[in-house]
Amino acid sequence: MSIAQINISLPDGLKSWIEARVAEGRYSSSSDYVRDLVRREQEAEEKQHLLRAAIEEGRASGISDRTIEDIIADWRKRDGLA
């Protein structure tokens, strides 16, 4: 894996925030902190994409004639709760 370098400018308050996280030992460096933020953003975006896809799949499936009681009973049966 190659490592690219990027330089960013931050207000003093944000820089202090990052330095405090590093000083607490939560991160090994300010770069480690920023990498973690980017990874978390990537993961959140992927989860959001999957959720949107599931919502669209649900919308495309149409309206069910099953009652909520039927759905709950099937769920309980599937999970061994019945």
HUCOR-V381667 format. One line per field, one symbol per residue. phi: phi as a letter, one per 30 degrees, with the letter a starting at -180 (. if undefined). psi: psi as a letter, one per 20 degrees, with the letter a starting at -180 (. if undefined). A space follows every 10 residues. Layout:
BEGIN
phi=???
psi=???
END
This chain:
BEGIN
phi=.dcccbcbcb dedddddddd ddddidbdad ddddeddded dddddddddd dddddddddd dicdcddddd ddddddddci cd
psi=pqpqqppqpq qhghghgghh hghijhqhrh gggggggggh gggghggggh ghghghgggi iapqjqrhgg ggggggghjk i.
END
